[in-house]
Amino acid sequence: MNEQIAYIIDIQDIDMNIRKIEDDEAKNIHEINESAESVKSQNEKLERLKNELLELQKKINLCELNVESYNGKIEKYTEAQKQIKTNKEYNAMQKSVKDNEALKSLEEEEIIKTMNAQEEIKSAIKTTEENIKCLSDIISNKKAEVEADRFKYCDVKKNLLNKRKELEKTLKIEFLNIYEAIKNNNKFPAVIPVNNSRACTGCFRILPPQQFNELLSGEIFMQCPICSRILYYKQDMSEMHSDVANNSEKNKTKATKKTKIKA
């Protein structure tokens, strides 16, 4: 592998570690903000539920006033019946009593129905309050975690940046500029291997045999002509095992030949 590319890979590893730290920090902040938005939403829901509960109570109060009113009328008509002397007047008064009793019954049914709705809303309020508490606890714990990690991440990033500066001293400025330009162009990782099929693992463009051979030589600084990423060849484990096996077989063959010659 080209020595300069090896230095760039080391720098890229550092940049990846720094990016991971920054991504973790951003993720934690995002989770806190999401939870805060959920708390806001739950508080708005809680306010709506409490207003609905208040309106239902107003409705119950009105129904109860109506029941009192019908009770008063029923009592009035019942007393009036005692003073009536004709059947016609009595029957008319009796009808008024029954009509008011029917209206009173409807109001009482509405009160029961409204009270049931109240119980459902009270249950929803309790659940919402529990959700708010749970989310608030999550935010508090996450903030404490972020605060604790902030100092740790700060030290780690500082050490990584110091190592990066040392590596930059060993790297030619033109190669560092190429790496930075590729990275800043949202092509990260900027240094990638070419696989055994001679393909750039960034855009999967196949290198011509001559270019691939030049890359294998490790003597040139090569960029992919399609995605501009810096290329290097990294032998995979299967190929390494194959080479070891082939070398072992060759050594055995040589040893056999030497044995025969001695014999």
Backbone as CSV, one residue per row, in Angstrom:
resi,resn,N_x,N_y,N_z,CA_x,CA_y,CA_z,C_x,C_y,C_z
1,MET,0.837,-1.192,0.000,0.000,0.000,0.000,0.881,1.254,0.000
2,ASN,0.445,2.246,-0.770,1.149,3.530,-0.808,1.221,4.113,0.605
3,GLU,2.421,4.546,1.002,2.628,5.037,2.374,1.744,6.231,2.685
4,GLN,1.609,7.149,1.722,0.784,8.332,1.933,-0.689,7.958,2.147
5,ILE,-1.139,6.960,1.399,-2.521,6.503,1.564,-2.711,5.875,2.940
6,ALA,-1.691,5.170,3.411,-1.759,4.581,4.756,-1.954,5.660,5.809
7,TYR,-1.245,6.792,5.657,-1.417,7.902,6.587,-2.834,8.476,6.494
8,ILE,-3.331,8.597,5.258,-4.686,9.142,5.072,-5.720,8.214,5.709
9,ILE,-5.521,6.910,5.580,-6.447,5.953,6.195,-6.461,6.130,7.709
10,ASP,-5.281,6.347,8.288,-5.212,6.585,9.737,-5.973,7.857,10.112
11,ILE,-5.804,8.897,9.289,-6.532,10.148,9.538,-8.037,9.923,9.388
12,GLN,-8.406,9.161,8.389,-9.821,8.877,8.164,-10.419,8.096,9.334
13,ASP,-9.660,7.155,9.881,-10.144,6.402,11.049,-10.422,7.355,12.216
14,ILE,-9.523,8.318,12.385,-9.720,9.316,13.449,-10.974,10.140,13.171
15,ASP,-11.131,10.576,11.917,-12.310,11.367,11.550,-13.598,10.576,11.764
16,MET,-13.543,9.277,11.476,-14.723,8.430,11.682,-15.075,8.341,13.161
17,ASN,-14.048,8.207,13.997,-14.293,8.142,15.437,-14.869,9.457,15.953
18,ILE,-14.333,10.569,15.453,-14.853,11.883,15.851,-16.298,12.046,15.374
19,ARG,-16.545,11.610,14.140,-17.902,11.722,13.601,-18.878,10.872,14.415
20,LYS,-18.432,9.695,14.832,-19.293,8.824,15.639,-19.640,9.500,16.968
21,ILE,-18.643,10.122,17.589,-18.883,10.841,18.844,-19.895,11.961,18.617
22,GLU,-19.692,12.719,17.550,-20.601,13.837,17.252,-21.999,13.338,16.917
23,ASP,-22.070,12.198,16.221,-23.376,11.605,15.904,-24.087,11.151,17.179
24,ASP,-23.321,10.564,18.105,-23.908,10.130,19.380,-24.430,11.334,20.161
25,GLU,-23.638,12.409,20.170,-24.070,13.626,20.870,-25.331,14.194,20.223
26,ALA,-25.334,14.242,18.892,-26.502,14.769,18.161,-27.729,13.892,18.391
27,LYS,-27.501,12.566,18.448,-28.606,11.635,18.685,-29.227,11.871,20.054
28,ASN,-28.377,12.076,21.072,-28.884,12.326,22.418,-29.692,13.621,22.476
29,ILE,-29.167,14.664,21.831,-29.884,15.946,21.793,-31.214,15.791,21.060
30,HIS,-31.187,15.021,19.971,-32.416,14.788,19.200,-33.453,14.057,20.045
31,GLU,-33.010,13.055,20.813,-33.923,12.302,21.675,-34.521,13.202,22.755
32,ILE,-33.689,14.095,23.304,-34.187,15.040,24.313,-35.236,15.963,23.701
33,ASN,-34.933,16.481,22.502,-35.878,17.384,21.824,-37.176,16.669,21.467
34,GLU,-37.053,15.421,21.024,-38.252,14.640,20.698,-39.119,14.430,21.935
35,SER,-38.458,14.071,23.046,-39.190,13.862,24.298,-39.837,15.157,24.768
36,ALA,-39.123,16.281,24.592,-39.666,17.582,24.981,-40.901,17.923,24.146
37,GLU,-40.850,17.596,22.857,-42.007,17.828,21.984,-43.182,16.953,22.412
38,SER,-42.863,15.714,22.817,-43.917,14.807,23.295,-44.545,15.328,24.575
39,VAL,-43.711,15.867,25.481,-44.231,16.452,26.718,-45.157,17.624,26.398
40,LYS,-44.720,18.455,25.451,-45.549,19.594,25.041,-46.892,19.121,24.492
41,SER,-46.839,18.094,23.649,-48.061,17.540,23.061,-48.969,16.952,24.133
42,GLN,-48.366,16.236,25.089,-49.148,15.633,26.164,-49.752,16.697,27.079
43,ASN,-49.027,17.776,27.315,-49.555,18.874,28.129,-50.746,19.546,27.438
44,GLU,-50.644,19.700,26.117,-51.759,20.270,25.354,-52.979,19.351,25.419
45,LYS,-52.705,18.042,25.315,-53.790,17.058,25.424,-54.428,17.114,26.811
46,LEU,-53.574,17.230,27.840,-54.070,17.303,29.217,-54.965,18.526,29.405
47,GLU,-54.545,19.637,28.825,-55.341,20.865,28.930,-56.699,20.688,28.258
48,ARG,-56.712,20.024,27.084,-57.976,19.775,26.373,-58.897,18.872,27.203
49,LEU,-58.316,17.830,27.791,-59.106,16.899,28.594,-59.712,17.599,29.816
50,LYS,-58.922,18.448,30.457,-59.425,19.173,31.628,-60.550,20.130,31.241
51,ASN,-60.418,20.761,30.070,-61.488,21.641,29.589,-62.756,20.844,29.277
52,GLU,-62.581,19.653,28.686,-63.722,18.790,28.394,-64.401,18.359,29.695
53,LEU,-63.577,18.037,30.695,-64.118,17.634,31.995,-64.914,18.786,32.623
54,LEU,-64.404,19.986,32.485,-65.087,21.172,33.017,-66.421,21.389,32.317
55,GLU,-66.430,21.222,30.981,-67.667,21.399,30.216,-68.703,20.349,30.597
56,LEU,-68.236,19.120,30.840,-69.159,18.062,31.255,-69.756,18.356,32.628
57,GLN,-68.921,18.906,33.498,-69.430,19.253,34.826,-70.475,20.357,34.731
58,LYS,-70.249,21.323,33.836,-71.238,22.379,33.611,-72.557,21.785,33.116
59,LYS,-72.419,20.784,32.231,-73.611,20.123,31.692,-74.375,19.403,32.796
60,ILE,-73.629,18.723,33.690,-74.265,18.029,34.813,-74.977,19.023,35.723
61,ASN,-74.304,20.133,36.003,-74.909,21.158,36.861,-76.214,21.681,36.266
62,LEU,-76.215,21.881,34.934,-77.416,22.364,34.260,-78.537,21.329,34.332
63,CYS,-78.156,20.062,34.103,-79.153,18.986,34.182,-79.740,18.888,35.593
64,GLU,-78.891,19.053,36.592,-79.364,18.984,37.973,-80.318,20.136,38.287
65,LEU,-80.033,21.316,37.728,-80.954,22.453,37.892,-82.296,22.162,37.236
66,ASN,-82.229,21.538,36.061,-83.472,21.177,35.361,-84.269,20.152,36.163
67,VAL,-83.564,19.182,36.760,-84.237,18.178,37.588,-84.933,18.853,38.764
68,GLU,-84.253,19.808,39.392,-84.854,20.540,40.509,-86.094,21.303,40.040
69,SER,-85.974,21.874,38.847,-87.102,22.624,38.300,-88.298,21.706,38.052
70,TYR,-88.033,20.536,37.462,-89.120,19.577,37.193,-89.692,19.054,38.497
71,ASN,-88.863,18.851,39.497,-89.358,18.400,40.799,-90.307,19.447,41.396
72,GLY,-89.902,20.707,41.241,-90.761,21.791,41.742,-92.102,21.804,41.043
73,LYS,-92.094,21.633,39.729,-93.347,21.628,38.962,-94.204,20.427,39.334
74,ILE,-93.558,19.275,39.496,-94.293,18.063,39.855,-94.974,18.239,41.208
75,GLU,-94.192,18.805,42.151,-94.755,19.044,43.482,-95.917,20.037,43.420
76,LYS,-95.746,21.067,42.596,-96.780,22.090,42.446,-98.057,21.503,41.862
77,TYR,-97.894,20.711,40.764,-99.063,20.115,40.118,-99.717,19.071,41.008
78,THR,-98.924,18.357,41.785,-99.475,17.337,42.684,-100.308,17.996,43.777
79,GLU,-99.839,19.115,44.313,-100.586,19.849,45.329,-101.858,20.448,44.725
80,ALA,-101.714,20.902,43.473,-102.869,21.525,42.815,-103.978,20.504,42.580
81,GLN,-103.609,19.252,42.385,-104.602,18.202,42.134,-105.573,18.067,43.315
82,LYS,-105.076,18.389,44.520,-105.909,18.238,45.714,-107.044,19.270,45.750
83,GLN,-106.886,20.366,45.022,-107.876,21.438,45.018,-108.857,21.318,43.852
84,ILE,-108.569,20.423,42.907,-109.387,20.291,41.687,-110.635,19.452,42.000
85,LYS,-111.755,19.880,41.408,-113.031,19.204,41.694,-113.570,18.408,40.513
86,THR,-113.137,18.739,39.282,-113.654,18.034,38.104,-112.615,17.057,37.582
87,ASN,-113.123,15.988,36.974,-112.232,14.957,36.409,-111.388,15.516,35.270
88,LYS,-111.997,16.401,34.491,-111.280,16.971,33.347,-110.062,17.755,33.825
89,GLU,-110.232,18.574,34.813,-109.113,19.360,35.347,-108.074,18.446,36.002
90,TYR,-108.599,17.410,36.687,-107.680,16.464,37.357,-106.804,15.740,36.338
91,ASN,-107.454,15.263,35.262,-106.706,14.538,34.220,-105.656,15.436,33.544
92,ALA,-106.006,16.693,33.326,-105.075,17.643,32.696,-103.870,17.875,33.618
93,MET,-104.172,18.011,34.900,-103.084,18.219,35.856,-102.210,16.969,35.973
94,GLN,-102.874,15.799,35.922,-102.131,14.531,36.002,-101.199,14.372,34.800
95,LYS,-101.689,14.820,33.643,-100.836,14.764,32.425,-99.611,15.662,32.590
96,SER,-99.786,16.833,33.173,-98.663,17.752,33.400,-97.636,17.127,34.333
97,VAL,-98.139,16.423,35.351,-97.222,15.741,36.283,-96.411,14.686,35.541
98,LYS,-97.087,13.876,34.737,-96.393,12.802,34.001,-95.406,13.362,32.969
99,ASP,-95.806,14.446,32.310,-94.903,15.069,31.330,-93.616,15.552,32.007
100,ASN,-93.760,16.183,33.148,-92.581,16.683,33.875,-91.742,15.542,34.440
101,GLU,-92.413,14.459,34.852,-91.669,13.290,35.325,-90.849,12.675,34.184
102,ALA,-91.437,12.656,32.967,-90.721,12.119,31.796,-89.509,12.993,31.463
103,LEU,-89.715,14.319,31.508,-88.607,15.241,31.232,-87.522,15.124,32.301
104,LYS,-87.962,14.960,33.546,-87.014,14.770,34.650,-86.203,13.494,34.434
105,SER,-86.868,12.435,33.990,-86.192,11.150,33.745,-85.136,11.287,32.650
106,LEU,-85.462,12.054,31.607,-84.497,12.285,30.531,-83.271,13.029,31.049
107,GLU,-83.494,14.030,31.899,-82.378,14.786,32.472,-81.505,13.886,33.354
108,GLU,-82.137,13.010,34.123,-81.391,12.096,34.996,-80.560,11.109,34.181
109,GLU,-81.137,10.652,33.066,-80.389,9.759,32.171,-79.182,10.477,31.572
110,GLU,-79.400,11.753,31.246,-78.306,12.555,30.678,-77.205,12.775,31.721
111,ILE,-77.613,12.941,32.969,-76.624,13.096,34.042,-75.771,11.844,34.171
112,ILE,-76.403,10.668,34.156,-75.668,9.397,34.269,-74.719,9.215,33.080
113,LYS,-75.251,9.515,31.884,-74.432,9.401,30.670,-73.221,10.339,30.736
114,THR,-73.446,11.559,31.197,-72.370,12.552,31.284,-71.354,12.169,32.351
115,MET,-71.833,11.624,33.461,-70.927,11.185,34.529,-70.026,10.038,34.059
116,ASN,-70.583,9.148,33.234,-69.764,8.062,32.652,-68.681,8.626,31.740
117,ALA,-69.070,9.641,30.956,-68.088,10.298,30.084,-67.013,10.977,30.923
118,GLN,-67.416,11.532,32.059,-66.461,12.151,32.980,-65.425,11.134,33.466
119,GLU,-65.890,9.942,33.813,-64.990,8.899,34.317,-63.967,8.501,33.258
120,GLU,-64.419,8.431,32.004,-63.502,8.104,30.905,-62.438,9.190,30.744
121,ILE,-62.863,10.431,30.834,-61.917,11.546,30.700,-60.963,11.592,31.885
122,LYS,-61.477,11.309,33.079,-60.607,11.267,34.262,-59.531,10.192,34.110
123,SER,-59.928,9.048,33.548,-58.965,7.974,33.296,-57.919,8.413,32.270
124,ALA,-58.392,9.122,31.221,-57.474,9.622,30.192,-56.531,10.671,30.778
125,ILE,-57.034,11.495,31.679,-56.201,12.511,32.341,-55.113,11.833,33.171
126,LYS,-55.498,10.798,33.911,-54.525,10.068,34.735,-53.426,9.454,33.867
127,THR,-53.832,8.824,32.756,-52.855,8.217,31.837,-51.929,9.276,31.244
128,THR,-52.509,10.410,30.854,-51.716,11.494,30.256,-50.722,12.058,31.260
129,GLU,-51.159,12.228,32.498,-50.260,12.734,33.542,-49.110,11.754,33.798
130,GLU,-49.415,10.463,33.761,-48.371,9.446,33.927,-47.376,9.490,32.768
131,ASN,-47.910,9.697,31.548,-47.037,9.808,30.376,-46.114,11.018,30.487
132,ILE,-46.674,12.120,30.952,-45.876,13.342,31.113,-44.769,13.115,32.127
133,LYS,-45.092,12.466,33.235,-44.076,12.188,34.259,-42.987,11.273,33.718
134,CYS,-43.415,10.229,32.982,-42.443,9.282,32.411,-41.515,9.987,31.429
135,LEU,-42.083,10.816,30.553,-41.282,11.547,29.571,-40.360,12.554,30.249
136,SER,-40.860,13.192,31.290,-40.040,14.158,32.027,-38.857,13.466,32.695
137,ASP,-39.094,12.255,33.212,-38.002,11.476,33.822,-36.969,11.085,32.766
138,ILE,-37.455,10.709,31.578,-36.547,10.343,30.481,-35.672,11.541,30.111
139,ILE,-36.280,12.718,30.021,-35.533,13.937,29.678,-34.485,14.236,30.742
140,SER,-34.861,14.129,32.003,-33.921,14.406,33.097,-32.747,13.443,33.071
141,ASN,-33.060,12.148,32.883,-31.991,11.139,32.838,-31.084,11.327,31.629
142,LYS,-31.694,11.650,30.479,-30.909,11.842,29.261,-30.030,13.084,29.366
143,LYS,-30.551,14.137,29.968,-29.749,15.347,30.155,-28.564,15.074,31.074
144,ALA,-28.804,14.286,32.134,-27.714,13.934,33.053,-26.668,13.093,32.326
145,GLU,-27.153,12.193,31.450,-26.243,11.343,30.668,-25.417,12.179,29.694
146,VAL,-26.070,13.128,29.036,-25.379,14.011,28.078,-24.325,14.844,28.796
147,GLU,-24.687,15.350,29.971,-23.761,16.174,30.730,-22.543,15.369,31.178
148,ALA,-22.797,14.103,31.585,-21.689,13.241,32.014,-20.786,12.879,30.833
149,ASP,-21.417,12.630,29.666,-20.644,12.234,28.486,-19.895,13.403,27.864
150,ARG,-20.406,14.621,28.119,-19.811,15.799,27.484,-18.328,15.938,27.822
151,PHE,-17.984,15.736,29.079,-16.582,15.859,29.493,-15.749,14.696,28.935
152,LYS,-16.346,13.492,28.955,-15.635,12.324,28.424,-15.370,12.491,26.938
153,TYR,-16.406,12.873,26.186,-16.263,13.061,24.748,-15.276,14.178,24.434
154,CYS,-15.283,15.202,25.261,-14.388,16.343,25.043,-12.926,15.895,25.107
155,ASP,-12.602,15.073,26.105,-11.229,14.572,26.250,-10.854,13.639,25.105
156,VAL,-11.788,12.752,24.743,-11.524,11.801,23.653,-11.295,12.544,22.348
157,LYS,-12.146,13.512,22.041,-12.012,14.285,20.807,-10.698,15.068,20.786
158,LYS,-10.327,15.601,21.943,-9.076,16.351,22.035,-7.886,15.452,21.712
159,ASN,-7.873,14.237,22.275,-6.783,13.288,22.005,-6.753,12.880,20.531
160,LEU,-7.932,12.647,19.976,-8.006,12.253,18.560,-7.503,13.380,17.652
161,LEU,-7.882,14.603,17.963,-7.447,15.737,17.145,-5.935,15.954,17.246
162,ASN,-5.381,15.700,18.424,-3.921,15.802,18.586,-3.201,14.760,17.737
163,LYS,-3.741,13.534,17.719,-3.152,12.469,16.891,-3.268,12.824,15.413
164,ARG,-4.399,13.438,15.054,-4.606,13.824,13.651,-3.573,14.859,13.218
165,LYS,-3.310,15.811,14.088,-2.323,16.855,13.768,-0.933,16.254,13.553
166,GLU,-0.603,15.254,14.355,0.700,14.591,14.207,0.774,13.847,12.882
167,LEU,-0.323,13.196,12.505,-0.348,12.470,11.232,-0.273,13.427,10.043
168,GLU,-0.921,14.575,10.177,-0.907,15.563,9.089,0.522,16.003,8.752
169,LYS,1.403,15.991,9.748,2.796,16.395,9.530,3.535,15.412,8.616
170,THR,3.086,14.163,8.606,3.747,13.130,7.787,3.129,13.022,6.397
171,LEU,2.056,13.760,6.165,1.318,13.651,4.908,1.580,14.859,4.022
172,LYS,1.753,14.599,2.735,1.956,15.692,1.781,0.695,16.541,1.723
173,ILE,0.884,17.842,1.702,-0.232,18.779,1.775,-1.219,18.592,0.628
174,GLU,-0.683,18.255,-0.571,-1.597,18.100,-1.713,-2.518,16.896,-1.535
175,PHE,-1.993,15.820,-0.902,-2.811,14.638,-0.665,-3.840,14.909,0.436
176,LEU,-3.418,15.648,1.449,-4.356,16.001,2.519,-5.484,16.865,1.974
177,ASN,-5.140,17.805,1.083,-6.158,18.672,0.491,-7.157,17.868,-0.342
178,ILE,-6.633,16.860,-1.068,-7.526,16.002,-1.874,-8.489,15.265,-0.952
179,TYR,-7.950,14.696,0.124,-8.782,13.958,1.090,-9.858,14.866,1.676
180,GLU,-9.453,16.071,2.111,-10.405,16.997,2.737,-11.492,17.405,1.736
181,ALA,-11.100,17.621,0.485,-12.070,18.030,-0.534,-13.104,16.934,-0.773
182,ILE,-12.647,15.683,-0.845,-13.574,14.559,-1.058,-14.508,14.420,0.133
183,LYS,-13.939,14.504,1.335,-14.741,14.360,2.566,-15.787,15.467,2.660
184,ASN,-15.379,16.698,2.341,-16.295,17.833,2.435,-17.347,17.828,1.336
185,ASN,-17.133,16.984,0.335,-18.094,16.858,-0.761,-19.097,15.739,-0.475
186,ASN,-19.218,15.391,0.836,-20.159,14.362,1.298,-19.885,12.985,0.705
187,LYS,-18.596,12.722,0.410,-18.214,11.390,-0.050,-17.325,10.779,1.037
188,PHE,-18.005,10.285,2.075,-17.269,9.753,3.218,-17.742,8.334,3.478
189,PRO,-16.836,7.369,3.611,-15.385,7.532,3.650,-14.793,7.963,2.311
190,ALA,-13.742,8.746,2.415,-13.087,9.285,1.216,-12.040,8.337,0.671
191,VAL,-11.548,7.430,1.516,-10.549,6.438,1.109,-11.193,5.067,1.246
192,ILE,-11.274,4.342,0.134,-11.970,3.052,0.167,-11.167,1.996,-0.595
193,PRO,-11.379,0.741,-0.244,-10.637,-0.322,-0.925,-11.264,-0.714,-2.258
194,VAL,-10.454,-1.294,-3.095,-10.919,-1.930,-4.323,-11.016,-3.423,-4.023
195,ASN,-12.138,-4.044,-4.401,-12.309,-5.455,-4.062,-11.594,-6.358,-5.068
196,ASN,-11.725,-7.659,-4.855,-11.016,-8.628,-5.700,-11.520,-8.661,-7.139
197,SER,-12.695,-8.049,-7.343,-13.238,-7.978,-8.709,-12.791,-6.708,-9.420
198,ARG,-11.822,-6.004,-8.809,-11.258,-4.760,-9.349,-12.272,-3.613,-9.314
199,ALA,-13.292,-3.714,-8.448,-14.338,-2.692,-8.395,-14.110,-1.728,-7.238
200,CYS,-14.314,-0.447,-7.520,-14.310,0.570,-6.466,-15.512,0.298,-5.575
201,THR,-15.310,0.162,-4.276,-16.415,-0.161,-3.374,-17.264,1.065,-3.022
202,GLY,-16.939,2.202,-3.640,-17.763,3.392,-3.444,-18.821,3.519,-4.516
203,CYS,-18.407,3.356,-5.787,-19.363,3.476,-6.902,-19.452,2.202,-7.730
204,PHE,-18.599,1.196,-7.394,-18.592,-0.119,-8.041,-18.167,-0.072,-9.518
205,ARG,-17.399,0.930,-9.843,-16.822,1.009,-11.184,-15.644,0.046,-11.253
206,ILE,-15.586,-0.765,-12.303,-14.522,-1.756,-12.473,-13.271,-1.073,-13.044
207,LEU,-12.148,-1.267,-12.377,-10.888,-0.709,-12.878,-10.348,-1.574,-14.016
208,PRO,-9.800,-0.963,-15.048,-9.129,-1.737,-16.093,-7.939,-2.493,-15.496
209,PRO,-7.559,-3.621,-16.067,-6.449,-4.424,-15.523,-5.172,-3.617,-15.285
210,GLN,-4.845,-2.730,-16.238,-3.607,-1.950,-16.095,-3.660,-1.053,-14.857
211,GLN,-4.803,-0.369,-14.672,-4.952,0.488,-13.493,-4.893,-0.332,-12.209
212,PHE,-5.527,-1.496,-12.241,-5.535,-2.365,-11.058,-4.117,-2.813,-10.708
213,ASN,-3.360,-3.154,-11.729,-1.958,-3.566,-11.503,-1.136,-2.418,-10.933
214,GLU,-1.402,-1.191,-11.429,-0.703,-0.021,-10.894,-1.063,0.182,-9.419
215,LEU,-2.344,-0.070,-9.092,-2.776,0.064,-7.703,-2.087,-0.975,-6.827
216,LEU,-1.964,-2.191,-7.345,-1.311,-3.265,-6.591,0.157,-2.948,-6.308
217,SER,0.766,-2.197,-7.179,2.185,-1.883,-7.004,2.429,-1.012,-5.776
218,GLY,1.395,-0.264,-5.384,1.514,0.595,-4.212,2.408,1.799,-4.430
219,GLU,2.722,2.089,-5.682,3.654,3.186,-5.971,2.952,4.466,-6.402
220,ILE,1.650,4.392,-6.639,0.946,5.583,-7.123,-0.212,5.949,-6.190
221,PHE,-0.593,7.204,-6.272,-1.743,7.737,-5.524,-2.901,7.778,-6.511
222,MET,-3.878,6.885,-6.346,-4.925,6.734,-7.355,-6.296,7.136,-6.811
223,GLN,-7.039,7.859,-7.658,-8.427,8.203,-7.347,-9.345,7.541,-8.361
224,CYS,-10.553,7.191,-7.896,-11.535,6.593,-8.803,-11.954,7.642,-9.828
225,PRO,-11.931,7.315,-11.111,-12.301,8.291,-12.145,-13.788,8.653,-12.138
226,ILE,-14.610,7.871,-11.414,-16.052,8.140,-11.366,-16.448,8.919,-10.108
227,CYS,-16.110,8.381,-8.924,-16.545,9.032,-7.675,-15.453,9.864,-7.006
228,SER,-14.229,9.832,-7.562,-13.084,10.633,-7.088,-12.508,10.174,-5.756
229,ARG,-13.033,9.093,-5.170,-12.489,8.628,-3.895,-11.074,8.081,-4.087
230,ILE,-10.288,8.163,-3.019,-8.919,7.640,-3.040,-8.988,6.126,-2.892
231,LEU,-8.266,5.432,-3.740,-8.364,3.965,-3.787,-7.119,3.295,-3.216
232,TYR,-7.353,2.120,-2.641,-6.242,1.249,-2.239,-6.734,-0.191,-2.315
233,TYR,-5.793,-1.098,-2.404,-6.169,-2.509,-2.473,-5.906,-3.165,-1.125
234,LYS,-6.954,-3.832,-0.618,-6.836,-4.533,0.652,-7.175,-5.993,0.417
235,GLN,-6.196,-6.850,0.625,-6.390,-8.280,0.396,-7.340,-8.820,1.450
236,ASP,-8.402,-9.525,0.991,-9.340,-10.065,1.974,-8.821,-11.370,2.563
237,MET,-9.478,-11.834,3.619,-9.000,-12.990,4.386,-8.984,-14.258,3.543
238,SER,-10.001,-14.451,2.688,-10.051,-15.671,1.883,-8.871,-15.734,0.927
239,GLU,-8.527,-14.544,0.366,-7.405,-14.489,-0.562,-6.095,-14.721,0.175
240,MET,-6.000,-14.146,1.410,-4.791,-14.335,2.198,-4.598,-15.810,2.555
241,HIS,-5.710,-16.470,2.935,-5.626,-17.898,3.250,-5.205,-18.713,2.026
242,SER,-5.741,-18.273,0.860,-5.398,-18.968,-0.374,-3.913,-18.831,-0.683
243,ASP,-3.387,-17.579,-0.477,-1.954,-17.351,-0.718,-1.098,-18.176,0.229
244,VAL,-1.530,-18.231,1.499,-0.775,-19.013,2.482,-0.772,-20.486,2.094
245,ALA,-1.947,-20.975,1.646,-2.047,-22.372,1.249,-1.165,-22.661,0.040
246,ASN,-1.186,-21.733,-0.919,-0.363,-21.914,-2.123,1.118,-21.912,-1.775
247,ASN,1.523,-20.981,-0.918,2.930,-20.926,-0.509,3.337,-22.181,0.239
248,SER,2.409,-22.665,1.076,2.691,-23.889,1.839,2.865,-25.076,0.906
249,GLU,2.016,-25.119,-0.128,2.089,-26.215,-1.097,3.386,-26.143,-1.898
250,LYS,3.764,-24.910,-2.268,5.021,-24.732,-3.016,6.209,-25.171,-2.170
251,ASN,6.164,-24.797,-0.874,7.264,-25.183,0.023,7.358,-26.693,0.175
252,LYS,6.181,-27.344,0.247,6.180,-28.808,0.342,6.771,-29.437,-0.905
253,THR,6.403,-28.856,-2.076,6.906,-29.385,-3.348,8.418,-29.243,-3.422
254,LYS,8.917,-28.040,-2.994,10.368,-27.815,-3.006,11.068,-28.783,-2.068
255,ALA,10.478,-28.981,-0.905,11.077,-29.894,0.077,11.128,-31.308,-0.461
256,THR,10.082,-31.720,-1.183,10.038,-33.085,-1.767,11.112,-33.255,-2.815
257,LYS,11.257,-32.190,-3.649,12.276,-32.245,-4.704,13.673,-32.357,-4.096
258,LYS,13.911,-31.566,-3.026,15.228,-31.602,-2.381,15.494,-32.977,-1.794
259,THR,14.448,-33.588,-1.242,14.605,-34.931,-0.647,14.976,-35.950,-1.724
260,LYS,14.283,-35.841,-2.875,14.571,-36.761,-3.969,16.005,-36.594,-4.472
261,ILE,16.429,-35.316,-4.567,17.782,-35.034,-5.077,18.820,-35.633,-4.143
262,LYS,18.592,-35.435,-2.814,19.529,-35.996,-1.835,19.562,-37.504,-1.931
263,ALA,18.400,-38.109,-2.144,18.339,-39.554,-2.243,19.120,-40.006,-3.466
